[in-house]
Amino acid sequence: IDAYLAEGYSERKARKEAEKWVAKPNYSEHQLGLALDINADKSRCDNDTIYQWLSQNAYRYGFILRYPEGKEDITGIDYEPWHYRYVGKEAAQEIQSENVCLEEYLEKT
């Protein structure tokens, strides 16, 4: 929030922008044990390689990309290619095949 305030954002706008990147205290999927960030061991490959593999394969293990590109208006969070959440293999398969985010999937069920 302070960084956005320093850029001249109003208090309200600074808070709204910060919430796109940082969860409110006690609301983080990480803190709740529902999600993890997956990044490359840079001595072996780069993040883009890992993100590409994850986008094609994570659902096979029950994980979904939690904040996909193009779904920011629905999730309220900017695209995070490293943020994965476990939902189980069946749900992950459906989310992957329908190209929906978790909010859209839950709305249908």
N, C-alpha and C positions, 0 to 999 in steps of 0.2 A: 504494500500500500504506500509506504514511504517513497519508494522509487517512482511510482506514478504521481504522487503529490509533487515530488521534486520536478517532474516534467510539466507541471502546471495543471494536472487533472483536478477536478473538484473532488472533495472527500467521497461523495457518492460514486462518482465515475471511477475513481482510483480503487475503491473497494470492489466494484463490479469487475473491473479488469483483472485485479489480483485473484479473484475467485475463479477465474478461468484457468489459472495455473496452480493455485495452492488451495487445498480444501480448508474449510473452517475447522477449528479445533474440534476433535471428537467426531468428525464426519468423513475422515479419510478412509478409503477402502483399504489402504495399507494398514492403518492403525487398527481397523476391525479384523484384519487377517484375511481379507477377501481377494487381495490383488498383490501383484509383484511387478517390479520393473525388470526388464530383461534387456541387457546391453552386451555388446561384444567384448571379448577379451582382445583388446586392440593389438596384442602381440601376434594374434592369429588371423584376424580379419577385421573388417570395419562394421560399424553399426548398420549401414544400409544393407549389407549382405545378411545380417542376422534378421533385420526387420522384414526383408523379403521372404526369407525362409519361414519365419513365424507366421506371416500373413497367409502362406500357402499350406502350413502344416499344423499350427497350434491347435486348431479345432479337433484334430485327430486324437489329441490327448485331453480334450475337455476344456481347453482354454479359448477365450475370445479376446480380440483387441477391444479394449473397453471404450476407448474414445477414438473412433475411426474418423478419417478425413471425410468431410462433406456432411457429417452428422452433428456438427458443433451447435447448431440451433436446437437440436433435440436433446443432446446430452448436457449442454451448458458449459462444456469444457473443450478447450482447443485440442486439436489432433495431437495425440501422444502415441507415436509408433512403438514405444517401449512398454506401455502399461497394459498388462494382461490380467484377466480375471478368470478364475476357475468357475465353470457353470455345469460341468459334467459333459460327457461325450455326446449324449443325445441332444441336449440343448445347443451345444456348440455347433454340431452338425447342421441343425436347423437355422441357426443364426448365420452361419457361413453360407449355406446354400441360398438363403433368402436375401442375403446382403443387407441385413438390418442390424441396428445397434440393440443393446440390451433393453433400452426403454421401449423401442418398437416391438421387440419380441414379447416383453412382459405385458404390453398393452393388448396383444392378441390372445394371450393365454388366460 
